[in-house]
Amino acid sequence: MLDEDGFTSADTSLMRLALDEAERAATHGDAPIGAVVARDGDVLASAGNERELRLDPTAHAEVLALRAAAERLGGWRLPETTLYVTLERMDRTLIEASKDLGAGRLATFRQVTLPIALPGLITGSILVFIPMMGEYVIPQILGYGQTFTIGNALVLRFLEFRDWPAGSAQAVGLIFVMFVTISFYLWFTNRGRQVREQSVL
């Protein structure tokens, strides 16, 4: 059953478990990030950051949780699973202040959590978007031909269909889209930096 903000009681409890993992990670000097992998409300795996604990640069909470879930399911595919991850350096007092002022969960997320997380969301989107636009060999190798990206469409246009004019037009269009996207990202990060500098002054 969903609450007024569209979350189930299972979502809330699983997010609390991720927060517990984040607190545990902070006790051994790691960044306070926790992750939980669940399916149908059942926990498959949970973990906190352990880079400092293991002296392993890949021991991120989400990576450890995904590895443990894959080991439990006996394969690298994780169908119908949900990954819950906490935010680093999220000041809980901001959320508490928002609730004290009468804001609900959705309003708190929209006005407090989302603005703080937005730079990371945009950066992650850029890091996924750009390889998706140009990669065609790696998806072919890792996805066994089951993953079709824009890069694969361009390869087919040039090498299979021999439609050079259309392929060239699509390639130029993709370059333009990437240019606009990266320009927006640079504008957004510079704008955020200027706002922070003005607030300090």
N, C-alpha and C positions, 0 to 999 in steps of 0.2 A: 504494500500500500504506500502511495506517495504522500509526502507531506506537502505543505503549502508552497514550498520552493521546488518541488519536483524530485526530491530525493527519497529513497527508501530507507527504512531503518537499517538494512544491510549496508547501504552506502555509508551511512553515518558511522556504524561500528567499524567498518573496514578502514575508513579514513582515520578513525581514532587509533586503530592498530598501527597504521603508517606513522602517525604522530608519535606513538610510543617508541617505534623503531628509530625515529629521528632523535628523540631524547636519549635513547641508549647509545646512538652513534656519537652524540656530543660528549658522553662520559669518557670516551677514550680519545678525545681530541680531533674527531672527524667533523666535517661539516654536518650540521643537523638535518639530514635528509633521510627519509624512510620510504619504503615502497612495499606494496602488497599486490600479489597476483591472485585473483579470485575467479571462480566460475560458478554461476548460479548462486552467489552468496557464500560459497564455501571457499575457505582460504587454501590455496595451493602452495603458496610460499610467501614469506615476508623477510625483509632484510633492511639493514641500515647501512649507511656508508661505512666502509672498513678500509679505506685507502691507507690511513695512518696506522691502523692496527695490523694490517697485513703487509704494509709497505708495497702495495700493489696499485699502480695508477689506474687499473681497470676495475678496481673493487668499488664501483659505484653501487648505490642501493638498488637502482632499477636493474642493473646488469646482474647482480647477485640474485635478485628475486626471480628474474626471468630464467636464469640458469637453473635455479632450484626447481622452478615450476616445470621446465622442460625435462629435467631428470625424473621428476615424479610422474610425469605423463609418458615418459619413455620415448620422446621424440622432440625435435626442435619446433614443430608446429604447435601453436597454442590456440586452437579454435575456440571461439565463444568465450574468451577470457577477457577480464578487465584489469588494467594496471592502475593502481592508485599510488600517486607519488606526492610527497609534500613539497612545499616551496622552501628554498634556502633563504635564511635571513628574513623571514616573514615575522614582523613584530606583532606578537599576539595582542599587545595592548591596543593596537589600532582597531583590530576586530572587536575587542571588548568595548572600546570607546564608541564604535559604530552601533553596537547593540544597545549601549547605554543611552544613546541618542534616539533610539526607537527604530532603527533600520532593521529590516528583516534580513534573512540569509541572502536572498537574491540581490537586494540593494547593497548589502555589504560586499558581495562578490563583485558587483558592477562598479562600485565607487571606490573600493579599497583594494581588494585583491587583484582585480584585473589590471588597473594602472601600474601596480608594482610588478606584475608578471609579464606585462606586455612586451618590454624589450627582449626578454628571453623567448617569448612566443614568436616574435618576428624573426629573431636570429635563427631559431630552430627551423622556422618555415623556409627561410632563405637557404639554409644548409641542405634541406631536403629538396627544395624546388629546383635549384641550379643543377645538381646532378641528374635529376629526373628529366631536365630539358635536353641534356647532351649525352648522357650515358646510354650505351646500347650493348657493349660487350659484357660488362659486369652483370646486368640483369639477365642476359642470356646464359651466363655461366652459373650464377647463384640461383636463379629462378627456374632453371631448366626449360626456358622458353615459355613459361607460364605467366611471366610478368611482362606486360607490354607497356613501354614508356614512349614518350614523344620522340626520344632518340631512335627507338626502333622504327617508328613511323617514317622518320626521315631516311633511315637506311633503306627501308623498303621502297620509298619513293625514288631514290637514286639508283639503287642496285637491282631491284627486282622489276619495277615498272619502267625504269629508264626515262622517267618524266623529269628531266633536268630543270625546265623552267618553273614548274610547280614546286619542286624540291628547293630550288634556290629561293623562291618567294617565301616559302615556309621557314627556311633557315634565317632569312633576314628578319622576318616577323618575330621569330623566337629571340634573336639578338636584341631587337627593339624592346620586347617584353622584359627581358632580363635587365636591360639598361634602365628602364623605368622602375623596375622593382628595386634594384640596387640603389638608384638615386633616391627613391622614397626612404629606403632604410637609412642611408647616410643623412638625409634631411631629418629624419625622426630622431636618430641618435644625437646629432648636433643640437637639435632643438631641446632635447632633454638635458643635455649637458649645460646649455645656456640657462635653462630654467633653474637647474640646481645651483649654478654659480650665482645667479641673481638672488636666490633664496638665502644663500650663505652671506652675501653682502648685505 
